[in-house]
């Protein structure tokens, strides 16, 4: 029988609410504490979801001293992820990190090394891997159904109002957000793209803030890609396209093309299978009406986070690394780091490290 993991959430703002709610509902997890620099915010998160009897802490070290935790779910601003993770590792506690893993590769490497040193696990949230349409693209690519891939791309044509940045405080800053529409929003699609189409070798990007004049970072980026396979591609991400549209992932080659966009928009193969029609109908029916964050940060739902966290805990139960391990989470940030270097140098081609 799987163990029940004793869990805490650090950071209870928008996405922290999702972690609090999900952990209070999972059979193999128990929410035993929450931590936030603003205890009133943590109290509001618990009350919003009808959760009582869970203690609130302002100091993470005190929380560890009072509870024998198995896991902490970290949902703090992206630029301070490492500090909370290292404290957890020093207390021999596993970490599930909200995306992105961190905003700098050296910090990610330090977290990965620390987890190994303390013999604990580091996983991260990339909940859209558990979206059925995206999983179908991944499985088709893994089975070789596209043949030799010519092109793969991801588009995140989202919208956020100025208030999203001003009320968040840390959003839209290099120090705490690590970037703009690419690091904060498009990281989801970039993770999917490399998961489906394989490693990206080189990028060339242009970026600017088109409609949000007060932020330090980009609200729009467009980039060209070369994959290690030789295929070409595109990354586009923005928070400047009102009213916001669903993420689009596409991949195509000599034997087929597929597009994930609020379901499966395209699913065509030279060699059809009897199961294709059923798959297409089932996925499109379940995806109807879902925007998954296109118009608002809170519009992400709970089900995919629940599947992601459940999968991480199941893998750890079995003594395995999670599909979304620390090493895997590093890949999308490495791509984004190269994108920003290119954009700062007027589209200069940059290799992904």
C-alpha positions as CSV (number, residue, x, y, z in Angstrom):
1,X,0.0,0.0,0.0
2,X,1.3,3.5,-0.9
3,X,2.3,5.7,2.0
4,X,0.5,8.9,2.9
5,X,3.0,11.7,2.3
6,X,3.1,14.4,5.0
7,X,3.2,17.6,3.0
8,X,3.4,21.4,3.5
9,X,3.0,24.3,1.1
10,X,5.3,27.3,1.1
11,X,3.8,30.3,-0.6
12,X,0.1,30.7,-0.8
13,X,-0.6,33.3,-3.5
14,X,-2.4,32.4,-6.8
15,X,-0.8,29.1,-7.6
16,X,-0.2,28.3,-4.0
17,X,-4.0,28.1,-3.6
18,X,-3.9,25.3,-6.1
19,X,-1.3,23.3,-4.1
20,X,-3.2,23.8,-0.9
21,X,-6.4,22.6,-2.4
22,X,-4.9,19.6,-4.2
23,X,-2.9,18.4,-1.2
24,X,-6.1,18.6,0.9
25,X,-7.8,16.2,-1.5
26,X,-5.3,13.6,-2.5
27,X,-5.6,10.2,-0.9
28,X,-1.8,9.6,-0.7
29,X,-1.0,13.1,0.7
30,X,-1.9,15.0,3.8
31,X,-1.5,18.7,4.2
32,X,-0.1,19.3,7.7
33,X,1.3,22.8,7.5
34,X,1.5,26.0,5.3
35,X,4.1,28.7,5.4
36,X,4.0,32.3,4.1
37,X,5.7,35.5,4.9
38,X,2.2,36.9,5.2
39,X,0.3,34.6,7.6
40,X,-3.0,36.4,6.8
41,X,-2.6,35.3,3.1
42,X,-2.1,31.7,4.2
43,X,-5.1,31.9,6.5
44,X,-7.2,33.2,3.6
45,X,-6.0,30.3,1.4
46,X,-7.1,27.7,3.9
47,X,-10.4,29.4,4.6
48,X,-11.2,29.7,0.9
49,X,-10.9,26.0,0.5
50,X,-12.7,25.1,3.7
51,X,-9.6,23.6,5.4
52,X,-9.2,23.8,9.2
53,X,-6.8,22.5,11.7
54,X,-3.7,23.2,9.6
55,X,-1.1,25.3,11.4
56,X,0.4,28.4,9.7
57,X,4.1,29.4,9.9
58,X,5.9,32.6,8.9
59,X,9.3,30.9,9.2
60,X,10.2,27.8,7.2
61,X,12.8,26.6,9.6
62,X,10.3,26.7,12.5
63,X,7.9,24.7,10.4
64,X,10.5,22.0,9.9
65,X,11.3,22.0,13.6
66,X,7.7,21.3,14.5
67,X,6.7,18.8,11.8
68,X,8.2,15.6,10.4
69,X,7.6,16.4,6.8
70,X,8.1,14.2,3.8
71,X,7.5,16.9,1.1
72,X,7.2,20.6,0.7
73,X,5.5,22.1,-2.3
74,X,7.1,25.4,-3.1
75,X,5.0,28.1,-4.8
76,X,6.9,31.2,-3.9
77,X,8.1,33.8,-6.5
78,X,10.3,32.1,-9.0
79,X,13.5,34.0,-8.1
80,X,13.5,32.7,-4.5
81,X,12.8,29.1,-5.2
82,X,16.3,27.9,-4.4
83,X,16.4,29.3,-0.8
84,X,13.3,27.4,0.3
85,X,14.5,24.2,-1.5
86,X,17.9,24.2,0.1
87,X,16.3,24.6,3.6
88,X,14.0,21.7,2.9
89,X,16.9,19.5,1.7
90,X,18.9,20.3,4.8
91,X,16.0,18.9,6.8
92,X,16.0,15.7,4.5
93,X,12.6,16.7,3.0
94,X,11.7,16.1,-0.7
95,X,10.6,19.1,-2.8
96,X,7.9,19.6,-5.4
97,X,8.6,22.9,-7.1
98,X,6.1,25.1,-9.0
99,X,7.4,26.1,-12.4
100,X,9.9,27.3,-13.4
101,X,12.3,25.2,-11.3
102,X,14.3,28.4,-10.8
103,X,15.3,31.4,-13.0
104,X,19.0,30.7,-13.2
105,X,20.8,27.5,-14.3
106,X,23.5,27.7,-11.6
107,X,20.7,27.8,-8.9
108,X,19.0,24.8,-10.5
109,X,22.3,22.9,-10.6
110,X,22.9,23.7,-6.9
111,X,19.4,22.4,-6.0
112,X,19.9,19.2,-8.0
113,X,23.3,18.7,-6.2
114,X,21.9,19.4,-2.8
115,X,19.0,16.9,-3.3
116,X,21.5,14.2,-4.2
117,X,23.7,15.1,-1.3
118,X,20.9,14.7,1.2
119,X,19.4,11.6,-0.6
120,X,16.0,13.3,-1.2
121,X,14.1,14.0,-4.4
122,X,13.4,17.1,-6.4
123,X,10.4,17.3,-8.8
124,X,8.6,20.1,-10.5
125,X,5.2,21.0,-11.8
126,X,4.6,20.8,-15.5
127,X,0.9,19.9,-15.3
128,X,0.2,20.2,-19.0
129,X,2.1,17.0,-19.7
130,X,-1.0,15.3,-18.2
131,X,-3.3,17.0,-20.7
132,X,-4.5,14.2,-22.9
133,X,-4.0,16.0,-26.2
134,X,-0.3,16.9,-25.3
135,X,0.2,13.3,-24.1
136,X,-1.1,12.0,-27.4
137,X,1.4,14.1,-29.3
138,X,4.2,12.9,-27.1
139,X,3.3,9.3,-27.5
140,X,2.9,9.6,-31.2
141,X,6.4,11.1,-31.5
142,X,7.8,8.4,-29.2
143,X,6.3,5.8,-31.5
144,X,7.8,7.4,-34.6
145,X,4.4,8.1,-36.2
146,X,5.5,11.4,-37.6
147,X,8.5,9.9,-39.3
148,X,11.3,12.3,-39.9
149,X,10.1,15.5,-38.2
150,X,10.4,18.7,-40.3
151,X,8.9,21.3,-37.9
152,X,7.7,21.7,-34.3
153,X,6.5,24.8,-32.5
154,X,4.7,26.2,-29.5
155,X,2.6,29.3,-29.2
156,X,1.3,30.9,-26.0
157,X,-0.9,33.8,-27.2
158,X,-2.1,34.9,-23.8
159,X,-3.2,38.2,-22.3
160,X,-2.6,39.8,-18.8
161,X,-3.8,43.3,-17.8
162,X,-1.4,45.8,-16.3
163,X,-2.9,45.0,-12.9
164,X,-1.6,41.4,-13.1
165,X,1.9,42.9,-12.8
166,X,1.3,45.8,-10.5
167,X,-0.7,43.8,-7.9
168,X,1.7,40.8,-7.9
169,X,4.7,43.1,-7.0
170,X,7.3,40.6,-8.1
171,X,5.9,39.8,-11.5
172,X,7.6,41.5,-14.5
173,X,10.9,41.8,-12.8
174,X,14.3,40.1,-13.7
175,X,15.2,39.5,-10.0
176,X,12.1,37.6,-9.0
177,X,10.2,36.6,-12.2
178,X,13.4,35.9,-14.2
179,X,11.7,37.3,-17.3
180,X,8.3,37.9,-18.6
181,X,5.9,36.1,-20.9
182,X,8.5,33.4,-21.7
183,X,9.8,32.5,-18.3
184,X,6.5,32.9,-16.5
185,X,3.8,31.8,-19.0
186,X,5.5,30.1,-22.0
187,X,7.7,27.9,-19.8
188,X,4.7,25.4,-19.9
189,X,4.7,25.2,-23.7
190,X,8.5,25.2,-24.0
191,X,8.6,22.2,-21.6
192,X,6.0,20.4,-23.8
193,X,7.8,21.3,-27.0
194,X,11.2,19.7,-26.0
195,X,9.4,16.8,-24.3
196,X,7.5,16.0,-27.6
197,X,9.9,17.0,-30.3
198,X,13.3,16.4,-28.6
199,X,16.2,18.7,-27.5
200,X,16.6,22.1,-29.0
201,X,20.1,22.9,-30.2
202,X,20.1,26.6,-31.2
203,X,17.7,29.6,-30.9
204,X,17.4,33.1,-32.4
205,X,15.0,35.4,-30.6
206,X,13.5,38.9,-30.6
207,X,11.6,40.3,-27.6
208,X,10.1,43.5,-26.2
209,X,7.3,44.8,-24.0
210,X,4.7,45.8,-26.5
211,X,1.8,46.9,-24.2
212,X,3.0,46.8,-20.6
213,X,5.3,49.8,-20.4
214,X,6.1,49.6,-16.7
215,X,7.5,46.0,-16.6
216,X,11.3,45.4,-16.8
217,X,10.9,42.3,-19.0
218,X,9.3,41.2,-22.3
219,X,5.6,40.7,-22.8
220,X,6.2,39.3,-26.3
221,X,8.9,37.1,-27.9
222,X,9.2,35.4,-31.2
223,X,12.0,32.9,-31.8
224,X,13.3,30.5,-34.5
225,X,14.7,27.1,-33.5
226,X,16.9,24.3,-34.7
227,X,16.4,21.0,-32.9
228,X,19.2,18.5,-32.4
229,X,17.4,16.2,-34.8
230,X,17.8,18.8,-37.6
231,X,14.1,19.9,-37.5
232,X,13.2,23.5,-37.4
233,X,10.7,25.3,-35.2
234,X,9.2,28.3,-33.5
235,X,8.5,29.6,-30.0
236,X,6.1,32.5,-29.6
237,X,4.9,33.8,-26.2
238,X,3.1,36.8,-25.2
239,X,0.8,38.4,-22.5
240,X,-0.2,41.1,-24.9
241,X,-2.8,39.5,-27.2
242,X,-6.3,40.3,-25.9
243,X,-8.4,38.4,-25.0
244,X,-6.0,35.5,-24.9
245,X,-6.2,32.2,-26.7
246,X,-5.2,28.6,-25.8
247,X,-1.7,27.3,-26.1
248,X,-0.9,25.6,-29.4
249,X,1.7,22.9,-29.8
250,X,2.3,21.5,-33.3
251,X,4.6,18.9,-34.8
252,X,4.8,17.5,-38.3
253,X,6.9,15.5,-40.6
254,X,7.0,13.0,-43.5
255,X,4.3,10.8,-42.1
256,X,1.9,13.0,-40.2
257,X,1.0,16.2,-38.5
258,X,-0.7,16.9,-35.1
259,X,-1.7,20.1,-33.4
260,X,-2.8,20.4,-29.7
261,X,-5.0,23.5,-29.1
262,X,-7.8,23.1,-26.7
263,X,-8.0,19.5,-27.7
264,X,-6.6,17.9,-30.8
265,X,-7.1,20.4,-33.7
266,X,-5.2,18.3,-36.2
267,X,-4.5,14.5,-36.0
268,X,-3.5,13.2,-39.4
269,X,-1.2,10.3,-40.2
270,X,-0.2,8.6,-43.4
271,X,-0.9,5.3,-41.7
272,X,-4.2,5.6,-39.8
273,X,-5.1,3.5,-36.9
274,X,-8.6,2.3,-35.9
275,X,-8.1,4.0,-32.5
276,X,-7.5,7.5,-34.0
277,X,-11.1,8.4,-34.5
278,X,-12.1,7.4,-30.9
279,X,-9.0,9.3,-29.5
280,X,-9.9,12.4,-31.4
281,X,-13.5,12.4,-30.3
282,X,-12.8,11.7,-26.7
283,X,-10.1,14.3,-26.2
284,X,-12.0,17.0,-28.0
285,X,-15.1,16.4,-26.0
286,X,-13.3,16.6,-22.7
287,X,-11.4,19.7,-23.7
288,X,-14.4,21.8,-24.8
289,X,-14.5,25.2,-23.2
290,X,-11.2,25.1,-21.4
291,X,-8.8,28.0,-21.7
292,X,-6.2,26.8,-19.2
293,X,-4.8,30.2,-18.2
294,X,-5.1,32.0,-21.5
295,X,-7.0,35.0,-20.0
296,X,-6.2,34.8,-16.2
297,X,-3.5,33.3,-14.0
298,X,-6.2,31.7,-11.8
299,X,-7.9,30.0,-14.8
300,X,-5.7,26.8,-14.7
301,X,-8.0,24.3,-12.9
302,X,-7.0,21.7,-10.4
303,X,-7.1,18.4,-12.2
304,X,-3.8,18.6,-14.0
305,X,-1.9,19.7,-10.9
306,X,-3.5,16.8,-9.1
307,X,-2.4,14.3,-11.8
308,X,1.2,15.8,-11.8
309,X,1.6,15.7,-8.1
310,X,0.1,12.2,-7.9
311,X,2.5,10.9,-10.5
312,X,5.5,12.4,-8.7
313,X,4.5,10.8,-5.4
314,X,3.8,7.5,-7.1
315,X,7.3,7.5,-8.7
316,X,8.9,8.3,-5.4
317,X,6.9,5.5,-3.7
318,X,8.5,3.2,-6.2
319,X,12.0,4.5,-5.6
320,X,12.2,6.2,-9.0
321,X,12.8,9.7,-10.2
322,X,9.6,11.5,-11.3
323,X,8.9,12.1,-15.0
324,X,9.2,15.8,-14.0
325,X,12.5,15.5,-12.1
326,X,14.9,18.3,-11.3
327,X,17.1,17.3,-14.3
328,X,14.1,17.4,-16.6
329,X,13.0,20.8,-15.3
330,X,16.4,22.2,-16.0
331,X,15.8,21.7,-19.8
332,X,13.1,24.3,-20.3
333,X,15.1,26.9,-18.3
334,X,18.2,26.2,-20.4
335,X,16.2,26.9,-23.5
336,X,14.7,30.1,-22.0
337,X,18.2,31.3,-20.9
338,X,19.4,30.9,-24.5
339,X,16.3,32.8,-25.8
340,X,17.0,35.7,-23.5
341,X,20.7,35.8,-24.4
342,X,19.7,35.9,-28.1
343,X,17.1,38.6,-27.6
344,X,19.5,40.8,-25.7
345,X,21.9,40.5,-28.7
346,X,19.4,41.4,-31.5
347,X,18.5,37.8,-32.5
348,X,22.1,36.4,-32.5
349,X,22.0,32.6,-32.7
350,X,22.7,31.0,-29.3
351,X,23.3,27.4,-28.5
352,X,21.3,25.9,-25.6
353,X,23.5,24.7,-22.8
